[in-house]
Amino acid sequence: MPEKPLTVHPLAPLSSSEITTCARLVRGRSPGTSLQFKAITLLEPEKKDVIPYLAAERERKCLPHIARKAFVVYYIRNTDKLHEAIVDLSKGQVESILRLGPECHSSSDGEEVVRMEKIALEDEGVKAEIAKLQLPPGTVVISDPWIYGSDGDRDERRQFQCFLYAMNSKAADFNYYAHPLAISPVVDVQTEKVIRIDFLPTGADEAVRGTQSHIVRPPNDYVPEAQKLRTDLKPLTVVQEEGASFVVSQGGHVIDWQKWSFRIGFNRREGMVRYDSRSLFYRLSLSDMVIPYADPRSPFHRKSAFDVGDAGAGIMANNLKLGCDCLGSIHYLSAVLSNDEGEAVPLENVVCIHEQDAGIGWKHTNYRTGRAVLVRSRELVIQSIITVSNYEYVLAFVFNQAGEISYEVRATGILSTQPIDDGVEVAWGTVVHPGVLAACHQHIFCLRVDPALDGYDNRLVYGEAHALPRDPKLNPHGTGYVVRETVVEESSGLDLDRNQNRTFEIQNAAIRNPVNGKPVAYKIQAPPFQKILADKDSFHYKRAEFADHSIYVTAYKEGELYAGGKYTNQSRGGNGVRGWANRRDNVRDTDIVVWVQLGINHIPRIEDFPVMPCEIVRVALKPVNFFSKNPALDVPPSEQAFNRSVLLSEAHRQPTTEVTVSQKGEILL
């Protein structure tokens, strides 16, 4: 029986009932078959259908009907038979089912990871090797399953590489990453059996040896009860007695703040997704990330984690705590995702929304009068925190009152560790604790920017600063320089050039600034980073299709959301943004997508252990000739009556000399 047509917003995440309906309908197409669901998520409507809907919504007109559909990924359990299904929730029926090829592997899920841990530790061969370690009585062995990766050698089937650690304490939060073991079982996901035990190299080269008696190392814990805490830190409280300046509506998905209005979505893979409710950016999201490791030896040469595609920024999101993860007047958003049985799983407080002081926004002191006008910058932060095994990522959209949007990543958590022999040093890592090596690795993130600057026909332009040649009339002293712009004509990958101050802008050439006549634009202020170091013939390079350029620009195509490809688990490459850019589509004054990369080359320090201080990278999208003047001029000035600080700063007045022109035109001191 077809279900009643749905009236929810077409970009709203699936509800609990929609998730369970999808699972029921898909199961109905395979009666008596056990299915392992990997994702049940919103299938976003085509952009051409959403644009008139958003326009009608802004203009408060009658809303056009858009069919509500879901995208479902599932296995026939304990097989390699991976399927995609599209469910039309408006009609209450499965629209299509597609069986994928043998080299397509879906992401992991929490239930599966727990099974892999158990399988590895219950294997008789693994138990025999653990016995050879002669661990102290009471030691607990921990299994840390990693997505297997790719190297072209016996990696067609879906597998997990399990790294083992010793837990020498009954404390639940004991830092076992300070006690790595040299045994690494490989588990076949389909058969749910250990198919091989790898032995880790612990010396200066690739040589491995049989299992040796384990050397017990001292603990190195991060929990507060293991430290002598400071006693001289006074409270710093954030108090908003009148509440926050933002308004949350439509079930928590629409945010209005300081002339900003936008919609927040949430899904299993990307986590937070920002949609515009005005013509600026249609969609912003963390499209992908890759963490390739530097140790060239087996099995570490396969370590290249795609934490968004292999795990999911949504399903790994933390339950955020008041007064800890965010400060001030906080509003939380919760979400509903699915588990491997197709059941709805509520995730509480996965997004926190709050304001924060960001220092001085702008200031000028008229030194003749001594009057200072100062505005403090207020920011709105939309934040989620994910834990992927050992690592944490703090992910945030940050908005300010000057029309700027930033995407910020803070990397923290615990280094991925491996054993190393005493007295050994290697060039691809740092010894961070006795017998513990942390390998160098890169973190490369891709922000997907779907622009709509005063319309959907946009272009990517880069400007460079060049010195003017000497000219006896125009530039006789050789001091001049100019900015030259280049329009990107075809889809391609491009890079920053600090020596030329190369800056990328997204422009709408059809809309001109009323003051200077230049195209309205937003510039991309991204930090330079070292591109992926793995060579072009490596699987690391082939799979991380976004990691070789600072910027990619492509023509908009439906379904092209993930820079590393839809399925990154043990992928081979060829299905991501590098391949899309190689189409050489026209990207001038048309519907485009810009893919912005930012990254960290993490050369571990001993100060990064046992837990890493946040490493911060941020990309900003800033208006260029979009407004007629500083858009933050109307922010009320910062005054003591408003801010109520404890101390007042002294007024600054500089001695001056002035002249006055009399009515007769005389210059008077």
Backbone hydrogen bonds, N-H to C=O, Kabsch-Sander energy under -0.5 kcal/mol:
donor,donor_aa,acceptor,acceptor_aa,energy
12,A,9,H,-1.8
19,I,15,S,-2.2
20,T,16,S,-2.2
21,T,17,S,-2.1
22,C,18,E,-2.3
23,A,19,I,-2.2
24,R,20,T,-2.3
25,L,21,T,-2.6
26,V,22,C,-2.6
27,R,23,A,-2.5
28,G,24,R,-1.8
29,R,25,L,-0.5
29,R,26,V,-1.3
30,S,27,R,-1.7
33,T,30,S,-1.8
35,L,33,T,-0.5
36,Q,75,Y,-2.9
37,F,35,L,-0.6
37,F,340,D,-2.6
38,K,73,V,-3.3
39,A,73,V,-1.8
41,T,71,F,-2.5
43,L,69,K,-2.1
44,E,42,L,-0.9
49,D,46,E,-1.5
50,V,46,E,-1.7
51,I,47,K,-2.5
53,Y,49,D,-0.9
54,L,50,V,-2.9
55,A,51,I,-2.2
56,A,52,P,-2.4
57,E,53,Y,-2.3
58,R,54,L,-2.3
59,E,55,A,-2.1
60,R,57,E,-0.8
61,K,56,A,-2.8
69,K,67,A,-0.6
70,A,87,V,-2.4
71,F,41,T,-3.3
72,V,85,A,-2.9
73,V,39,A,-2.6
74,Y,83,H,-2.1
75,Y,36,Q,-2.6
76,I,81,K,-1.6
77,R,34,S,-2.4
77,R,75,Y,-0.7
79,T,76,I,-1.2
82,L,80,D,-1.3
83,H,74,Y,-3.0
84,E,98,L,-2.5
85,A,72,V,-2.9
86,I,96,S,-2.2
87,V,70,A,-2.3
87,V,85,A,-0.5
88,D,86,I,-0.5
88,D,93,Q,-2.6
89,L,68,R,-1.8
89,L,87,V,-1.0
90,S,68,R,-1.3
92,G,88,D,-1.4
93,Q,88,D,-1.8
95,E,86,I,-2.7
95,E,93,Q,-0.6
96,S,86,I,-1.4
98,L,84,E,-3.1
100,L,82,L,-3.0
100,L,98,L,-0.5
104,C,101,G,-1.6
105,H,103,E,-0.6
108,S,310,D,-2.8
113,V,109,D,-2.4
114,V,110,G,-1.9
115,R,111,E,-1.8
116,M,112,E,-2.4
117,E,113,V,-2.2
118,K,114,V,-2.0
119,I,115,R,-2.8
120,A,116,M,-2.3
121,L,117,E,-1.9
122,E,118,K,-1.7
123,D,119,I,-0.8
123,D,120,A,-0.5
127,K,123,D,-2.4
128,A,124,E,-2.1
129,E,125,G,-1.8
130,I,126,V,-2.5
131,A,127,K,-2.2
132,K,128,A,-1.2
133,L,129,E,-0.6
133,L,130,I,-1.2
134,Q,131,A,-1.3
139,T,136,P,-1.9
140,V,167,M,-2.5
142,I,165,Y,-3.1
144,D,163,F,-2.7
146,W,161,Q,-2.6
148,Y,159,Q,-1.5
154,R,152,G,-0.6
160,F,187,V,-2.1
161,Q,146,W,-2.6
162,C,160,F,-0.6
162,C,185,P,-3.1
163,F,144,D,-2.0
163,F,161,Q,-0.6
164,L,183,I,-1.0
165,Y,142,I,-2.2
166,A,179,H,-2.8
167,M,140,V,-3.2
168,N,166,A,-0.7
174,F,171,A,-1.6
176,Y,174,F,-1.5
178,A,175,N,-1.3
179,H,176,Y,-2.2
181,L,164,L,-2.7
184,S,198,D,-2.6
186,V,196,R,-2.9
187,V,160,F,-2.5
188,D,193,K,-2.8
189,V,158,R,-2.3
189,V,187,V,-0.6
190,Q,158,R,-0.6
192,E,188,D,-1.8
193,K,188,D,-0.9
195,I,186,V,-2.4
195,I,193,K,-0.5
196,R,186,V,-1.1
198,D,184,S,-2.9
198,D,196,R,-0.5
200,L,182,A,-2.1
203,G,207,A,-0.5
214,H,133,L,-2.9
216,V,214,H,-0.6
226,A,223,V,-1.9
227,Q,224,P,-1.9
229,L,227,Q,-0.9
234,K,232,D,-0.6
239,V,237,T,-0.6
241,E,239,V,-0.5
243,G,240,Q,-2.1
247,V,256,D,-2.4
249,S,254,V,-2.5
253,H,249,S,-0.8
253,H,250,Q,-1.0
254,V,249,S,-2.2
255,I,262,F,-3.0
256,D,247,V,-2.4
257,W,260,W,-2.4
260,W,257,W,-2.7
262,F,255,I,-2.1
263,R,275,Y,-2.8
264,I,253,H,-3.1
265,G,263,R,-0.5
265,G,273,V,-3.5
267,N,271,G,-1.7
271,G,267,N,-1.4
273,V,265,G,-1.8
274,R,284,L,-2.7
275,Y,263,R,-3.2
275,Y,273,V,-0.5
276,D,282,Y,-1.1
277,S,261,S,-1.2
280,L,278,R,-1.6
282,Y,450,D,-2.0
283,R,450,D,-1.3
284,L,274,R,-2.8
285,S,448,R,-1.6
286,L,272,M,-0.6
287,S,285,S,-0.9
287,S,446,C,-2.2
288,D,446,C,-1.3
290,V,444,I,-2.2
291,I,305,A,-1.9
293,Y,303,K,-2.3
294,A,440,C,-2.6
300,F,297,R,-0.7
301,H,297,R,-1.4
302,R,299,P,-1.7
303,K,300,F,-2.0
304,S,302,R,-0.9
305,A,291,I,-1.6
307,D,305,A,-0.8
310,D,306,F,-3.9
311,A,306,F,-0.6
311,A,307,D,-0.6
312,G,307,D,-2.8
313,A,269,R,-3.0
314,G,268,R,-2.1
315,I,268,R,-1.5
316,M,312,G,-1.3
317,A,314,G,-1.5
318,N,385,I,-3.5
320,L,318,N,-0.9
320,L,349,N,-2.6
323,G,326,C,-1.1
324,C,321,K,-1.8
325,D,321,K,-1.5
326,C,321,K,-0.7
330,I,328,G,-0.8
331,H,353,I,-2.0
333,L,351,V,-2.8
335,A,347,L,-2.9
337,L,345,V,-2.5
339,N,343,E,-1.7
342,G,339,N,-1.7
345,V,337,L,-3.7
347,L,335,A,-3.4
348,E,346,P,-0.5
350,V,333,L,-1.4
350,V,347,L,-0.5
351,V,333,L,-1.8
352,C,383,Q,-2.6
353,I,331,H,-2.7
354,H,381,V,-1.8
356,Q,379,E,-2.2
358,A,377,S,-3.1
361,G,375,V,-2.8
362,W,375,V,-1.7
364,H,373,V,-2.1
366,N,364,H,-0.5
366,N,371,R,-2.8
367,Y,365,T,-1.1
369,T,366,N,-0.8
370,G,366,N,-3.2
371,R,366,N,-0.5
373,V,364,H,-2.8
374,L,372,A,-0.5
375,V,362,W,-2.8
377,S,359,G,-3.2
379,E,356,Q,-2.5
380,L,399,F,-2.5
381,V,354,H,-3.2
381,V,379,E,-0.5
382,I,397,F,-2.8
383,Q,352,C,-2.7
383,Q,381,V,-0.6
384,S,395,L,-2.8
386,I,393,Y,-2.5
387,T,316,M,-2.0
388,V,386,I,-0.5
388,V,391,Y,-2.6
389,S,387,T,-0.6
390,N,388,V,-0.6
391,Y,388,V,-1.9
392,E,412,T,-2.2
393,Y,386,I,-2.3
394,V,410,R,-2.8
395,L,384,S,-3.1
395,L,393,Y,-0.7
396,A,408,E,-2.2
397,F,382,I,-2.3
398,V,406,S,-2.8
399,F,380,L,-2.6
400,N,404,E,-1.9
401,Q,378,R,-0.6
403,G,400,N,-0.8
405,I,621,L,-2.2
406,S,398,V,-2.8
407,Y,619,V,-2.7
408,E,396,A,-2.9
409,V,617,V,-2.9
410,R,394,V,-2.1
411,A,409,V,-0.5
411,A,615,E,-2.8
412,T,392,E,-2.6
412,T,410,R,-0.5
413,G,612,M,-0.6
414,I,390,N,-3.1
417,T,415,L,-0.5
418,Q,437,L,-1.9
420,I,435,G,-1.2
421,D,202,T,-3.2
424,V,421,D,-1.7
429,G,426,V,-0.8
430,T,438,A,-2.4
432,V,430,T,-0.6
432,V,436,V,-1.7
433,H,436,V,-1.0
436,V,433,H,-2.7
437,L,418,Q,-3.2
438,A,430,T,-2.7
439,A,416,S,-0.6
439,A,437,L,-0.6
440,C,428,W,-2.8
441,H,602,H,-1.7
442,Q,292,P,-2.1
443,H,600,I,-3.1
444,I,290,V,-2.5
444,I,442,Q,-0.5
445,F,598,L,-3.2
446,C,288,D,-2.6
447,L,596,V,-3.3
448,R,285,S,-2.9
448,R,446,C,-0.6
449,V,447,L,-0.6
449,V,594,V,-3.1
450,D,283,R,-2.4
450,D,448,R,-0.6
452,A,280,L,-2.7
454,D,279,S,-1.5
454,D,452,A,-0.9
455,G,452,A,-1.1
458,N,456,Y,-1.0
458,N,590,T,-2.5
459,R,507,Q,-2.1
461,V,505,E,-3.0
462,Y,486,T,-2.4
463,G,503,T,-2.7
464,E,484,R,-2.2
465,A,500,Q,-2.7
466,H,464,E,-0.5
466,H,482,V,-3.0
468,L,480,G,-2.6
471,D,475,N,-1.4
475,N,471,D,-0.8
478,G,475,N,-1.0
482,V,466,H,-2.7
484,R,464,E,-2.6
486,T,462,Y,-2.3
488,V,460,L,-2.8
489,E,487,V,-0.6
491,S,585,D,-2.3
492,S,553,V,-1.5
494,L,551,I,-3.4
500,Q,497,D,-1.0
501,N,498,R,-0.8
502,R,497,D,-2.4
503,T,463,G,-2.2
504,F,524,I,-0.7
505,E,461,V,-3.4
506,I,522,Y,-3.1
507,Q,459,R,-2.6
507,Q,505,E,-0.6
508,N,520,V,-2.3
509,A,507,Q,-0.5
511,I,508,N,-1.3
512,R,510,A,-0.5
513,N,518,K,-3.3
517,G,513,N,-2.0
520,V,508,N,-0.8
520,V,511,I,-2.2
521,A,624,V,-1.3
522,Y,506,I,-2.1
523,K,622,K,-3.3
524,I,504,F,-2.9
525,Q,523,K,-0.7
525,Q,620,A,-3.3
526,A,524,I,-1.0
532,I,547,A,-2.2
538,S,535,D,-2.0
542,K,538,S,-2.1
543,R,539,F,-2.4
544,A,540,H,-2.1
545,E,543,R,-1.9
547,A,544,A,-1.5
549,H,546,F,-0.9
550,S,494,L,-0.8
551,I,494,L,-2.5
552,Y,595,W,-2.1
553,V,492,S,-2.2
554,T,593,V,-2.5
556,Y,591,D,-2.6
560,E,557,K,-1.7
561,L,559,G,-1.5
563,A,561,L,-0.6
565,G,562,Y,-2.0
568,T,566,K,-0.5
569,N,105,H,-0.6
571,S,568,T,-1.9
574,G,542,K,-0.6
577,V,563,A,-2.4
580,W,576,G,-1.9
581,A,577,V,-2.7
582,N,578,R,-1.5
583,R,580,W,-1.4
584,R,581,A,-1.8
587,V,489,E,-2.4
588,R,489,E,-0.6
589,D,587,V,-0.7
590,T,458,N,-2.1
592,I,590,T,-0.7
593,V,554,T,-2.6
594,V,449,V,-2.9
595,W,552,Y,-3.2
596,V,447,L,-2.8
596,V,594,V,-0.6
597,Q,550,S,-2.8
597,Q,595,W,-0.5
598,L,445,F,-1.7
600,I,443,H,-2.3
602,H,441,H,-2.5
602,H,600,I,-0.9
603,I,601,N,-1.1
608,D,605,R,-1.5
609,F,606,I,-1.4
612,M,413,G,-3.3
615,E,411,A,-2.2
616,I,614,C,-0.5
617,V,409,V,-2.4
619,V,407,Y,-2.2
620,A,525,Q,-2.2
621,L,405,I,-3.6
622,K,523,K,-2.3
622,K,620,A,-0.6
624,V,521,A,-3.1
633,L,630,N,-1.7
635,V,632,A,-1.4
638,S,374,L,-3.4
639,E,637,P,-0.6
642,F,639,E,-0.8
643,N,639,E,-2.8
644,R,640,Q,-2.9
653,R,651,A,-0.6
654,Q,367,Y,-0.6
660,T,668,L,-2.9
662,S,660,T,-0.6
662,S,666,E,-2.8
665,G,662,S,-1.8
668,L,660,T,-3.1
668,L,666,E,-0.7
